[in-house]
């Protein structure tokens, strides 16, 4: 009879276990999955560490190269800005010099017109209008 009781108890235990397993199947699955992942990762941990170290070194080299390129571009930009300022300054000086020359030239031309017109204001107006391409308005 004792043997029959243990068989019934065992059968009851497996039925209850089966019902619990159908309701809470996620728990044993997660335990099984965790063991598989642990075993697999333990086997390849050295390779993973090497890959991570290689990526870290690559990242450092890329950052160093980017910083070098950035500094180079900043220097080029600064040199170009300095060159631009020098050229603009030179052009402004040249413009001022030519403007003064032009004014002197215009003054001489107007003197000549006045001398040639012999004091006639209408003739002076007409010559200045023709020469400088504008109209007197009274």
N, CA, C and O atoms as CSV, one atom per row, in Angstrom:
chain,resi,resn,atom,element,x,y,z
A,1,UNK,N,N,0.808,-1.183,0.000
A,1,UNK,CA,C,0.000,0.000,0.000
A,1,UNK,C,C,0.868,1.272,0.000
A,1,UNK,O,O,0.484,2.273,-0.605
A,2,UNK,N,N,2.008,1.245,0.657
A,2,UNK,CA,C,2.881,2.400,0.735
A,2,UNK,C,C,3.392,2.765,-0.650
A,2,UNK,O,O,3.591,3.927,-1.005
A,3,UNK,N,N,3.592,1.688,-1.411
A,3,UNK,CA,C,4.070,1.943,-2.750
A,3,UNK,C,C,2.984,2.597,-3.591
A,3,UNK,O,O,3.277,3.447,-4.431
A,4,UNK,N,N,1.739,2.210,-3.373
A,4,UNK,CA,C,0.621,2.791,-4.091
A,4,UNK,C,C,0.444,4.255,-3.694
A,4,UNK,O,O,0.124,5.093,-4.537
A,5,UNK,N,N,0.644,4.557,-2.449
A,5,UNK,CA,C,0.514,5.930,-1.967
A,5,UNK,C,C,1.589,6.838,-2.565
A,5,UNK,O,O,1.309,7.978,-2.937
A,6,UNK,N,N,2.798,6.339,-2.654
A,6,UNK,CA,C,3.852,7.162,-3.234
A,6,UNK,C,C,3.596,7.374,-4.725
A,6,UNK,O,O,3.890,8.437,-5.271
A,7,UNK,N,N,3.043,6.346,-5.378
A,7,UNK,CA,C,2.706,6.504,-6.791
A,7,UNK,C,C,1.624,7.554,-6.958
A,7,UNK,O,O,1.736,8.396,-7.848
A,8,UNK,N,N,0.589,7.540,-6.145
A,8,UNK,CA,C,-0.508,8.514,-6.207
A,8,UNK,C,C,0.042,9.910,-5.874
A,8,UNK,O,O,-0.317,10.888,-6.530
A,9,UNK,N,N,0.889,10.002,-4.884
A,9,UNK,CA,C,1.473,11.296,-4.504
A,9,UNK,C,C,2.355,11.831,-5.626
A,9,UNK,O,O,2.354,13.026,-5.920
A,10,UNK,N,N,3.107,10.928,-6.245
A,10,UNK,CA,C,3.970,11.342,-7.357
A,10,UNK,C,C,3.120,11.807,-8.525
A,10,UNK,O,O,3.409,12.827,-9.149
A,11,UNK,N,N,2.076,11.059,-8.814
A,11,UNK,CA,C,1.181,11.424,-9.908
A,11,UNK,C,C,0.519,12.778,-9.641
A,11,UNK,O,O,0.412,13.613,-10.539
A,12,UNK,N,N,0.079,12.984,-8.405
A,12,UNK,CA,C,-0.543,14.257,-8.011
A,12,UNK,C,C,0.477,15.396,-8.111
A,12,UNK,O,O,0.134,16.492,-8.556
A,13,UNK,N,N,1.718,15.149,-7.704
A,13,UNK,CA,C,2.771,16.165,-7.784
A,13,UNK,C,C,3.005,16.579,-9.242
A,13,UNK,O,O,3.106,17.769,-9.542
A,14,UNK,N,N,3.094,15.580,-10.161
A,14,UNK,CA,C,3.326,15.899,-11.567
A,14,UNK,C,C,2.142,16.633,-12.192
A,14,UNK,O,O,2.338,17.530,-13.012
A,15,UNK,N,N,0.903,16.260,-11.811
A,15,UNK,CA,C,-0.274,16.975,-12.324
A,15,UNK,C,C,-0.271,18.431,-11.864
A,15,UNK,O,O,-0.515,19.344,-12.652
A,16,UNK,N,N,0.005,18.631,-10.594
A,16,UNK,CA,C,0.056,20.013,-10.074
A,16,UNK,C,C,1.213,20.786,-10.729
A,16,UNK,O,O,1.076,21.963,-11.061
A,17,UNK,N,N,2.332,20.114,-10.905
A,17,UNK,CA,C,3.480,20.763,-11.550
A,17,UNK,C,C,3.141,21.151,-12.980
A,17,UNK,O,O,3.490,22.242,-13.432
A,18,UNK,N,N,2.458,20.254,-13.695
A,18,UNK,CA,C,2.069,20.529,-15.072
A,18,UNK,C,C,1.134,21.732,-15.146
A,18,UNK,O,O,1.299,22.593,-16.010
A,19,UNK,N,N,0.160,21.793,-14.252
A,19,UNK,CA,C,-0.773,22.929,-14.222
A,19,UNK,C,C,-0.007,24.222,-13.907
A,19,UNK,O,O,-0.222,25.249,-14.551
A,20,UNK,N,N,0.876,24.162,-12.923
A,20,UNK,CA,C,1.661,25.355,-12.578
A,20,UNK,C,C,2.534,25.774,-13.763
A,20,UNK,O,O,2.668,26.961,-14.061
A,21,UNK,N,N,3.130,24.772,-14.436
A,21,UNK,CA,C,3.996,25.052,-15.580
A,21,UNK,C,C,3.217,25.684,-16.723
A,21,UNK,O,O,3.735,26.579,-17.391
A,22,UNK,N,N,1.980,25.243,-16.966
A,22,UNK,CA,C,1.161,25.841,-18.024
A,22,UNK,C,C,0.787,27.281,-17.680
A,22,UNK,O,O,0.694,28.121,-18.575
A,23,UNK,N,N,0.575,27.573,-16.421
A,23,UNK,CA,C,0.207,28.926,-16.003
A,23,UNK,C,C,1.403,29.867,-15.923
A,23,UNK,O,O,1.303,31.045,-16.267
A,24,UNK,N,N,2.520,29.342,-15.471
A,24,UNK,CA,C,3.714,30.195,-15.243
A,24,UNK,C,C,4.900,29.709,-16.063
A,24,UNK,O,O,5.997,29.561,-15.524
A,25,UNK,N,N,4.708,29.461,-17.337
A,25,UNK,CA,C,5.763,28.922,-18.194
A,25,UNK,C,C,6.925,29.895,-18.380
A,25,UNK,O,O,8.034,29.478,-18.713
A,26,UNK,N,N,6.677,31.194,-18.165
A,26,UNK,CA,C,7.720,32.200,-18.382
A,26,UNK,C,C,8.877,32.049,-17.394
A,26,UNK,O,O,10.032,32.291,-17.745
A,27,UNK,N,N,8.566,31.651,-16.164
A,27,UNK,CA,C,9.614,31.561,-15.138
A,27,UNK,C,C,10.646,30.500,-15.501
A,27,UNK,O,O,11.837,30.811,-15.525
A,28,UNK,N,N,10.245,29.252,-15.788
A,28,UNK,CA,C,11.266,28.264,-16.159
A,28,UNK,C,C,11.979,28.616,-17.462
A,28,UNK,O,O,13.169,28.346,-17.621
A,29,UNK,N,N,11.233,29.226,-18.399
A,29,UNK,CA,C,11.860,29.628,-19.661
A,29,UNK,C,C,12.958,30.655,-19.408
A,29,UNK,O,O,14.048,30.537,-19.967
A,30,UNK,N,N,12.690,31.664,-18.573
A,30,UNK,CA,C,13.702,32.681,-18.256
A,30,UNK,C,C,14.905,32.079,-17.544
A,30,UNK,O,O,16.044,32.468,-17.804
A,31,UNK,N,N,14.656,31.143,-16.660
A,31,UNK,CA,C,15.771,30.487,-15.970
A,31,UNK,C,C,16.627,29.725,-16.981
A,31,UNK,O,O,17.853,29.834,-16.977
A,32,UNK,N,N,15.965,28.952,-17.847
A,32,UNK,CA,C,16.680,28.196,-18.876
A,32,UNK,C,C,17.452,29.139,-19.795
A,32,UNK,O,O,18.622,28.893,-20.089
A,33,UNK,N,N,16.810,30.218,-20.254
A,33,UNK,CA,C,17.441,31.188,-21.146
A,33,UNK,C,C,18.658,31.844,-20.479
A,33,UNK,O,O,19.697,32.018,-21.116
A,34,UNK,N,N,18.529,32.198,-19.222
A,34,UNK,CA,C,19.642,32.819,-18.494
A,34,UNK,C,C,20.828,31.880,-18.404
A,34,UNK,O,O,21.971,32.312,-18.558
A,35,UNK,N,N,20.577,30.601,-18.156
A,35,UNK,CA,C,21.668,29.626,-18.072
A,35,UNK,C,C,22.353,29.493,-19.432
A,35,UNK,O,O,23.582,29.448,-19.498
A,36,UNK,N,N,21.577,29.429,-20.516
A,36,UNK,CA,C,22.156,29.312,-21.851
A,36,UNK,C,C,23.019,30.536,-22.176
A,36,UNK,O,O,24.142,30.397,-22.660
A,37,UNK,N,N,22.495,31.722,-21.910
A,37,UNK,CA,C,23.249,32.957,-22.186
A,37,UNK,C,C,24.516,32.999,-21.349
A,37,UNK,O,O,25.574,33.373,-21.856
A,38,UNK,N,N,24.433,32.629,-20.096
A,38,UNK,CA,C,25.605,32.649,-19.220
A,38,UNK,C,C,26.681,31.710,-19.745
A,38,UNK,O,O,27.858,32.069,-19.782
A,39,UNK,N,N,26.277,30.491,-20.157
A,39,UNK,CA,C,27.239,29.509,-20.658
A,39,UNK,C,C,27.873,30.013,-21.956
A,39,UNK,O,O,29.088,29.918,-22.129
A,40,UNK,N,N,27.062,30.544,-22.861
A,40,UNK,CA,C,27.588,31.018,-24.148
A,40,UNK,C,C,28.499,32.228,-23.965
A,40,UNK,O,O,29.556,32.301,-24.593
A,41,UNK,N,N,28.115,33.158,-23.132
A,41,UNK,CA,C,28.921,34.370,-22.964
A,41,UNK,C,C,30.202,34.083,-22.195
A,41,UNK,O,O,31.221,34.735,-22.423
A,42,UNK,N,N,30.162,33.138,-21.309
A,42,UNK,CA,C,31.361,32.783,-20.555
A,42,UNK,C,C,32.420,32.211,-21.486
A,42,UNK,O,O,33.617,32.432,-21.301
A,43,UNK,N,N,31.963,31.481,-22.477
A,43,UNK,CA,C,32.875,30.858,-23.418
A,43,UNK,C,C,33.551,31.902,-24.307
A,43,UNK,O,O,34.722,31.742,-24.649
A,44,UNK,N,N,32.837,32.970,-24.690
A,44,UNK,CA,C,33.355,33.958,-25.631
A,44,UNK,C,C,33.748,35.276,-24.965
A,44,UNK,O,O,33.906,36.279,-25.661
A,45,UNK,N,N,33.907,35.306,-23.672
A,45,UNK,CA,C,34.162,36.575,-22.985
A,45,UNK,C,C,35.486,37.204,-23.409
A,45,UNK,O,O,35.567,38.426,-23.540
A,46,UNK,N,N,36.521,36.400,-23.626
A,46,UNK,CA,C,37.811,36.956,-24.056
A,46,UNK,C,C,37.698,37.611,-25.426
A,46,UNK,O,O,38.259,38.682,-25.659
A,47,UNK,N,N,36.977,36.969,-26.323
A,47,UNK,CA,C,36.805,37.534,-27.665
A,47,UNK,C,C,36.009,38.830,-27.603
A,47,UNK,O,O,36.320,39.789,-28.309
A,48,UNK,N,N,34.994,38.858,-26.767
A,48,UNK,CA,C,34.170,40.066,-26.627
A,48,UNK,C,C,35.003,41.205,-26.050
A,48,UNK,O,O,34.890,42.350,-26.490
A,49,UNK,N,N,35.840,40.888,-25.065
A,49,UNK,CA,C,36.688,41.925,-24.459
A,49,UNK,C,C,37.671,42.469,-25.495
A,49,UNK,O,O,37.908,43.676,-25.542
A,50,UNK,N,N,38.247,41.596,-26.326
A,50,UNK,CA,C,39.162,42.055,-27.378
A,50,UNK,C,C,38.455,42.974,-28.367
A,50,UNK,O,O,39.002,44.001,-28.769
A,51,UNK,N,N,37.241,42.603,-28.755
A,51,UNK,CA,C,36.473,43.429,-29.692
A,51,UNK,C,C,36.195,44.796,-29.075
A,51,UNK,O,O,36.341,45.821,-29.741
A,52,UNK,N,N,35.796,44.813,-27.811
A,52,UNK,CA,C,35.502,46.089,-27.141
A,52,UNK,C,C,36.751,46.957,-27.032
A,52,UNK,O,O,36.676,48.171,-27.222
A,53,UNK,N,N,37.895,46.354,-26.729
A,53,UNK,CA,C,39.147,47.112,-26.649
A,53,UNK,C,C,39.526,47.678,-28.022
A,53,UNK,O,O,39.968,48.822,-28.126
A,54,UNK,N,N,39.349,46.865,-29.075
A,54,UNK,CA,C,39.656,47.339,-30.430
A,54,UNK,C,C,38.759,48.507,-30.805
A,54,UNK,O,O,39.221,49.477,-31.404
A,55,UNK,N,N,37.477,48.422,-30.456
A,55,UNK,CA,C,36.557,49.528,-30.749
A,55,UNK,C,C,36.941,50.772,-29.963
A,55,UNK,O,O,36.856,51.885,-30.483
A,56,UNK,N,N,37.358,50.598,-28.732
A,56,UNK,CA,C,37.763,51.734,-27.902
A,56,UNK,C,C,38.990,52.433,-28.498
A,56,UNK,O,O,39.040,53.662,-28.562
A,57,UNK,N,N,39.974,51.648,-28.932
A,57,UNK,CA,C,41.174,52.219,-29.562
A,57,UNK,C,C,40.825,52.925,-30.873
A,57,UNK,O,O,41.333,54.008,-31.162
A,58,UNK,N,N,39.962,52.303,-31.651
A,58,UNK,CA,C,39.536,52.913,-32.916
A,58,UNK,C,C,38.838,54.243,-32.649
A,58,UNK,O,O,39.072,55.227,-33.351
A,59,UNK,N,N,37.993,54.267,-31.646
A,59,UNK,CA,C,37.284,55.498,-31.271
A,59,UNK,C,C,38.277,56.586,-30.878
A,59,UNK,O,O,38.140,57.735,-31.300
A,60,UNK,N,N,39.276,56.230,-30.070
A,60,UNK,CA,C,40.281,57.215,-29.645
A,60,UNK,C,C,41.050,57.767,-30.850
A,60,UNK,O,O,41.286,58.972,-30.939
A,61,UNK,N,N,41.444,56.874,-31.785
A,61,UNK,CA,C,42.172,57.325,-32.976
A,61,UNK,C,C,41.304,58.257,-33.820
A,61,UNK,O,O,41.784,59.268,-34.331
A,62,UNK,N,N,40.037,57.912,-33.959
A,62,UNK,CA,C,39.135,58.759,-34.752
A,62,UNK,C,C,38.975,60.131,-34.112
A,62,UNK,O,O,38.968,61.138,-34.819
A,63,UNK,N,N,38.847,60.193,-32.805
A,63,UNK,CA,C,38.709,61.480,-32.103
A,63,UNK,C,C,39.984,62.308,-32.278
A,63,UNK,O,O,39.911,63.511,-32.530
A,64,UNK,N,N,41.133,61.679,-32.148
A,64,UNK,CA,C,42.405,62.399,-32.326
A,64,UNK,C,C,42.501,62.952,-33.745
A,64,UNK,O,O,42.900,64.101,-33.936
A,65,UNK,N,N,42.141,62.148,-34.734
A,65,UNK,CA,C,42.189,62.587,-36.136
A,65,UNK,C,C,41.203,63.728,-36.394
A,65,UNK,O,O,41.531,64.699,-37.076
A,66,UNK,N,N,39.995,63.600,-35.844
A,66,UNK,CA,C,39.008,64.679,-36.014
A,66,UNK,C,C,39.491,65.978,-35.382
A,66,UNK,O,O,39.306,67.050,-35.958
A,67,UNK,N,N,40.105,65.896,-34.210
A,67,UNK,CA,C,40.642,67.100,-33.566
A,67,UNK,C,C,41.757,67.719,-34.402
A,67,UNK,O,O,41.842,68.941,-34.521
A,68,UNK,N,N,42.616,66.873,-34.983
A,68,UNK,CA,C,43.700,67.385,-35.832
A,68,UNK,C,C,43.133,68.090,-37.066
A,68,UNK,O,O,43.578,69.179,-37.428
A,69,UNK,N,N,42.161,67.466,-37.697
A,69,UNK,CA,C,41.534,68.067,-38.882
A,69,UNK,C,C,40.841,69.373,-38.519
A,69,UNK,O,O,40.909,70.346,-39.270
A,70,UNK,N,N,40.179,69.395,-37.376
A,70,UNK,CA,C,39.485,70.609,-36.932
A,70,UNK,C,C,40.483,71.756,-36.716
A,70,UNK,O,O,40.250,72.881,-37.157
A,71,UNK,N,N,41.590,71.459,-36.035
A,71,UNK,CA,C,42.610,72.498,-35.826
A,71,UNK,C,C,43.157,73.002,-37.155
A,71,UNK,O,O,43.363,74.203,-37.331
A,72,UNK,N,N,43.390,72.089,-38.085
A,72,UNK,CA,C,43.903,72.472,-39.400
A,72,UNK,C,C,42.910,73.383,-40.126
A,72,UNK,O,O,43.301,74.388,-40.721
A,73,UNK,N,N,41.643,73.031,-40.074
A,73,UNK,CA,C,40.625,73.858,-40.739
A,73,UNK,C,C,40.503,75.230,-40.086
A,73,UNK,O,O,40.313,76.229,-40.779
A,74,UNK,N,N,40.609,75.288,-38.779
A,74,UNK,CA,C,40.558,76.579,-38.069
A,74,UNK,C,C,41.736,77.448,-38.501
A,74,UNK,O,O,41.560,78.640,-38.752
A,75,UNK,N,N,42.940,76.865,-38.591
A,75,UNK,CA,C,44.114,77.637,-39.027
A,75,UNK,C,C,43.938,78.144,-40.458
A,75,UNK,O,O,44.250,79.297,-40.753
A,76,UNK,N,N,43.444,77.290,-41.336
A,76,UNK,CA,C,43.211,77.706,-42.723
A,76,UNK,C,C,42.198,78.839,-42.774
A,76,UNK,O,O,42.390,79.823,-43.488
A,77,UNK,N,N,41.109,78.693,-42.006
A,77,UNK,CA,C,40.087,79.739,-41.989
A,77,UNK,C,C,40.671,81.056,-41.488
A,77,UNK,O,O,40.410,82.111,-42.066
A,78,UNK,N,N,41.461,80.999,-40.415
A,78,UNK,CA,C,42.065,82.217,-39.879
A,78,UNK,C,C,43.020,82.856,-40.892
A,78,UNK,O,O,43.053,84.077,-41.042
A,79,UNK,N,N,43.790,82.020,-41.579
A,79,UNK,CA,C,44.692,82.552,-42.610
A,79,UNK,C,C,43.902,83.207,-43.740
A,79,UNK,O,O,44.272,84.276,-44.225
A,80,UNK,N,N,42.821,82.565,-44.152
A,80,UNK,CA,C,41.994,83.146,-45.213
A,80,UNK,C,C,41.347,84.458,-44.758
A,80,UNK,O,O,41.244,85.402,-45.542
A,81,UNK,N,N,40.915,84.518,-43.512
A,81,UNK,CA,C,40.335,85.766,-43.001
A,81,UNK,C,C,41.379,86.881,-42.971
A,81,UNK,O,O,41.090,88.022,-43.332
A,82,UNK,N,N,42.590,86.541,-42.539
A,82,UNK,CA,C,43.660,87.544,-42.529
A,82,UNK,C,C,43.963,88.024,-43.946
A,82,UNK,O,O,44.127,89.222,-44.180
A,83,UNK,N,N,44.036,87.095,-44.878
A,83,UNK,CA,C,44.282,87.448,-46.278
A,83,UNK,C,C,43.155,88.335,-46.809
A,83,UNK,O,O,43.405,89.328,-47.492
A,84,UNK,N,N,41.923,87.969,-46.491
A,84,UNK,CA,C,40.769,88.759,-46.922
A,84,UNK,C,C,40.861,90.183,-46.376
A,84,UNK,O,O,40.644,91.142,-47.116
A,85,UNK,N,N,41.178,90.327,-45.100
A,85,UNK,CA,C,41.280,91.661,-44.502
A,85,UNK,C,C,42.390,92.486,-45.164
A,85,UNK,O,O,42.221,93.682,-45.403
A,86,UNK,N,N,43.530,91.836,-45.458
A,86,UNK,CA,C,44.627,92.551,-46.136
A,86,UNK,C,C,44.210,93.019,-47.523
A,86,UNK,O,O,44.492,94.153,-47.910
A,87,UNK,N,N,43.536,92.147,-48.271
A,87,UNK,CA,C,43.119,92.502,-49.630
A,87,UNK,C,C,42.100,93.638,-49.591
A,87,UNK,O,O,42.195,94.587,-50.370
A,88,UNK,N,N,41.122,93.544,-48.683
A,88,UNK,CA,C,40.105,94.599,-48.574
A,88,UNK,C,C,40.764,95.924,-48.203
A,88,UNK,O,O,40.416,96.966,-48.757
A,89,UNK,N,N,41.700,95.889,-47.281
A,89,UNK,CA,C,42.399,97.110,-46.879
A,89,UNK,C,C,43.174,97.712,-48.056
A,89,UNK,O,O,43.168,98.926,-48.257
A,90,UNK,N,N,43.831,96.858,-48.820
A,90,UNK,CA,C,44.591,97.323,-49.975
A,90,UNK,C,C,43.656,97.934,-51.018
A,90,UNK,O,O,43.966,98.976,-51.595
A,91,UNK,N,N,42.527,97.295,-51.258
A,91,UNK,CA,C,41.557,97.813,-52.234
A,91,UNK,C,C,40.999,99.146,-51.771
A,91,UNK,O,O,40.832,100.061,-52.577
A,92,UNK,N,N,40.706,99.269,-50.478
A,92,UNK,CA,C,40.191,100.533,-49.953
A,92,UNK,C,C,41.219,101.650,-50.101
A,92,UNK,O,O,40.875,102.781,-50.444
A,93,UNK,N,N,42.484,101.323,-49.840
A,93,UNK,CA,C,43.535,102.336,-50.009
A,93,UNK,C,C,43.632,102.772,-51.468
A,93,UNK,O,O,43.737,103.959,-51.778
A,94,UNK,N,N,43.594,101.771,-52.362
A,94,UNK,CA,C,43.676,102.083,-53.784
A,94,UNK,C,C,42.483,102.924,-54.227
A,94,UNK,O,O,42.630,103.866,-55.006
A,95,UNK,N,N,41.311,102.576,-53.724
A,95,UNK,CA,C,40.097,103.319,-54.074
A,95,UNK,C,C,40.206,104.759,-53.599
A,95,UNK,O,O,39.888,105.687,-54.343
A,96,UNK,N,N,40.656,104.952,-52.358
A,96,UNK,CA,C,40.803,106.315,-51.830
A,96,UNK,C,C,41.807,107.113,-52.662
A,96,UNK,O,O,41.580,108.286,-52.961
A,97,UNK,N,N,42.902,106.480,-53.027
A,97,UNK,CA,C,43.932,107.150,-53.813
A,97,UNK,C,C,43.383,107.553,-55.184
A,97,UNK,O,O,43.593,108.682,-55.629
A,98,UNK,N,N,42.680,106.633,-55.854
A,98,UNK,CA,C,42.121,106.935,-57.169
A,98,UNK,C,C,41.011,107.976,-57.081
A,98,UNK,O,O,40.850,108.805,-57.978
A,99,UNK,N,N,40.250,107.925,-55.993
A,99,UNK,CA,C,39.179,108.906,-55.821
A,99,UNK,C,C,39.765,110.308,-55.707
A,99,UNK,O,O,39.244,111.258,-56.292
A,100,UNK,N,N,40.864,110.431,-54.944
A,100,UNK,CA,C,41.522,111.725,-54.825
A,100,UNK,C,C,42.056,112.179,-56.177
A,100,UNK,O,O,41.924,113.348,-56.540
A,101,UNK,N,N,42.663,111.251,-56.927
A,101,UNK,CA,C,43.180,111.583,-58.248
A,101,UNK,C,C,42.051,112.028,-59.163
A,101,UNK,O,O,42.201,112.978,-59.931
A,102,UNK,N,N,40.924,111.339,-59.080
A,102,UNK,CA,C,39.778,111.681,-59.912
A,102,UNK,C,C,39.256,113.069,-59.553
A,102,UNK,O,O,38.921,113.863,-60.431
A,103,UNK,N,N,39.192,113.349,-58.260
A,103,UNK,CA,C,38.721,114.672,-57.856
A,103,UNK,C,C,39.641,115.763,-58.388
A,103,UNK,O,O,39.162,116.787,-58.875
A,104,UNK,N,N,40.928,115.567,-58.305
A,104,UNK,CA,C,41.875,116.543,-58.826
A,104,UNK,C,C,41.696,116.701,-60.332
A,104,UNK,O,O,41.724,117.812,-60.860
A,105,UNK,N,N,41.514,115.582,-61.010
A,105,UNK,CA,C,41.312,115.599,-62.452
A,105,UNK,C,C,40.029,116.356,-62.809
A,105,UNK,O,O,40.004,117.138,-63.759
A,106,UNK,N,N,38.974,116.113,-62.042
A,106,UNK,CA,C,37.696,116.800,-62.289
A,106,UNK,C,C,37.838,118.305,-62.054
A,106,UNK,O,O,37.315,119.122,-62.812
A,107,UNK,N,N,38.555,118.645,-60.992
A,107,UNK,CA,C,38.754,120.075,-60.710
A,107,UNK,C,C,39.494,120.749,-61.879
A,107,UNK,O,O,39.131,121.847,-62.300
A,108,UNK,N,N,40.503,120.100,-62.381
A,108,UNK,CA,C,41.259,120.657,-63.508
A,108,UNK,C,C,40.369,120.790,-64.745
A,108,UNK,O,O,40.443,121.782,-65.471
A,109,UNK,N,N,39.533,119.788,-64.972
A,109,UNK,CA,C,38.631,119.833,-66.125
A,109,UNK,C,C,37.647,120.985,-65.989
A,109,UNK,O,O,37.400,121.706,-66.956
A,110,UNK,N,N,37.085,121.166,-64.804
A,110,UNK,CA,C,36.130,122.259,-64.577
A,110,UNK,C,C,36.831,123.610,-64.741
A,110,UNK,O,O,36.246,124.528,-65.315
A,111,UNK,N,N,38.058,123.755,-64.258
A,111,UNK,CA,C,38.809,124.997,-64.444
A,111,UNK,C,C,38.977,125.303,-65.922
A,111,UNK,O,O,38.790,126.435,-66.367
A,112,UNK,N,N,39.334,124.269,-66.671
A,112,UNK,CA,C,39.539,124.449,-68.097
A,112,UNK,C,C,38.239,124.875,-68.781
A,112,UNK,O,O,38.248,125.735,-69.662
A,113,UNK,N,N,37.097,124.254,-68.362
A,113,UNK,CA,C,35.793,124.618,-68.946
A,113,UNK,C,C,35.479,126.078,-68.649
A,113,UNK,O,O,35.021,126.807,-69.529
A,114,UNK,N,N,35.718,126.501,-67.431
A,114,UNK,CA,C,35.423,127.894,-67.051
A,114,UNK,C,C,36.315,128.853,-67.841
A,114,UNK,O,O,35.852,129.897,-68.301
A,115,UNK,N,N,37.570,128.506,-67.994
A,115,UNK,CA,C,38.486,129.365,-68.746
A,115,UNK,C,C,38.058,129.429,-70.206
A,115,UNK,O,O,38.059,130.500,-70.814
A,116,UNK,N,N,37.690,128.272,-70.768
A,116,UNK,CA,C,37.303,128.227,-72.185
A,116,UNK,C,C,35.971,128.942,-72.428
A,116,UNK,O,O,35.762,129.495,-73.508
A,117,UNK,N,N,35.074,128.940,-71.447
A,117,UNK,CA,C,33.757,129.567,-71.658
A,117,UNK,C,C,33.809,131.083,-71.477
A,117,UNK,O,O,32.851,131.784,-71.801
A,118,UNK,N,N,34.897,131.572,-70.973
A,118,UNK,CA,C,35.133,133.010,-70.789
A,118,UNK,C,C,34.057,133.661,-69.926
A,118,UNK,O,O,33.591,134.764,-70.213
A,119,UNK,N,N,33.659,132.933,-68.827
A,119,UNK,CA,C,32.741,133.511,-67.850
A,119,UNK,C,C,31.279,133.369,-68.187
A,119,UNK,O,O,30.451,133.879,-67.432
A,120,UNK,N,N,30.895,132.708,-69.273
A,120,UNK,CA,C,29.487,132.532,-69.630
A,120,UNK,C,C,28.919,131.384,-68.791
A,120,UNK,O,O,29.302,130.231,-68.990
A,121,UNK,N,N,27.990,131.690,-67.838
A,121,UNK,CA,C,27.453,130.648,-66.948
A,121,UNK,C,C,26.661,129.571,-67.706
A,121,UNK,O,O,26.724,128.398,-67.339
A,122,UNK,N,N,25.934,129.942,-68.737
A,122,UNK,CA,C,25.159,128.948,-69.484
A,122,UNK,C,C,26.075,127.960,-70.203
A,122,UNK,O,O,25.788,126.764,-70.255
A,123,UNK,N,N,27.141,128.447,-70.739
A,123,UNK,CA,C,28.091,127.576,-71.431
A,123,UNK,C,C,28.766,126.632,-70.429
A,123,UNK,O,O,28.995,125.460,-70.730
A,124,UNK,N,N,29.082,127.151,-69.237
A,124,UNK,CA,C,29.693,126.316,-68.190
A,124,UNK,C,C,28.732,125.193,-67.795
A,124,UNK,O,O,29.131,124.034,-67.685
A,125,UNK,N,N,27.422,125.559,-67.578
A,125,UNK,CA,C,26.412,124.557,-67.210
A,125,UNK,C,C,26.315,123.468,-68.266
A,125,UNK,O,O,26.299,122.275,-67.963
A,126,UNK,N,N,26.252,123.912,-69.509
A,126,UNK,CA,C,26.095,122.965,-70.611
A,126,UNK,C,C,27.299,122.024,-70.702
A,126,UNK,O,O,27.118,120.820,-70.884
A,127,UNK,N,N,28.485,122.530,-70.581
A,127,UNK,CA,C,29.700,121.709,-70.660
A,127,UNK,C,C,29.778,120.716,-69.487
A,127,UNK,O,O,30.125,119.550,-69.676
A,128,UNK,N,N,29.453,121.190,-68.286
A,128,UNK,CA,C,29.489,120.306,-67.099
A,128,UNK,C,C,28.441,119.207,-67.236
A,128,UNK,O,O,28.713,118.050,-66.916
A,129,UNK,N,N,27.219,119.566,-67.718
A,129,UNK,CA,C,26.167,118.560,-67.932
A,129,UNK,C,C,26.645,117.489,-68.918
A,129,UNK,O,O,26.475,116.294,-68.677
A,130,UNK,N,N,27.234,117.923,-70.013
A,130,UNK,CA,C,27.700,116.971,-71.032
A,130,UNK,C,C,28.861,116.106,-70.519
A,130,UNK,O,O,28.918,114.903,-70.775
A,131,UNK,N,N,29.764,116.737,-69.804
A,131,UNK,CA,C,30.964,116.026,-69.368
A,131,UNK,C,C,30.664,115.005,-68.271
A,131,UNK,O,O,31.149,113.875,-68.342
A,132,UNK,N,N,29.862,115.382,-67.243
A,132,UNK,CA,C,29.618,114.508,-66.109
A,132,UNK,C,C,28.287,113.773,-66.183
A,132,UNK,O,O,27.953,113.000,-65.284
A,133,UNK,N,N,27.537,114.005,-67.233
A,133,UNK,CA,C,26.323,113.261,-67.500
A,133,UNK,C,C,25.239,113.444,-66.431
A,133,UNK,O,O,24.653,112.475,-65.949
A,134,UNK,N,N,24.989,114.700,-66.075
A,134,UNK,CA,C,23.859,114.984,-65.182
A,134,UNK,C,C,23.213,116.286,-65.601
A,134,UNK,O,O,23.754,117.013,-66.434
A,135,UNK,N,N,22.036,116.588,-65.016
A,135,UNK,CA,C,21.257,117.754,-65.436
A,135,UNK,C,C,21.108,118.731,-64.280
A,135,UNK,O,O,20.832,118.335,-63.148
A,136,UNK,N,N,21.298,120.044,-64.588
A,136,UNK,CA,C,21.035,121.096,-63.582
A,136,UNK,C,C,19.543,121.331,-63.494
A,136,UNK,O,O,18.864,121.410,-64.517
A,137,UNK,N,N,19.030,121.442,-62.290
A,137,UNK,CA,C,17.610,121.767,-62.099
A,137,UNK,C,C,17.532,123.056,-61.306
A,137,UNK,O,O,18.154,123.204,-60.255
A,138,UNK,N,N,16.748,123.988,-61.838
A,138,UNK,CA,C,16.623,125.290,-61.148
A,138,UNK,C,C,15.269,125.457,-60.564
A,138,UNK,O,O,14.983,126.485,-59.950
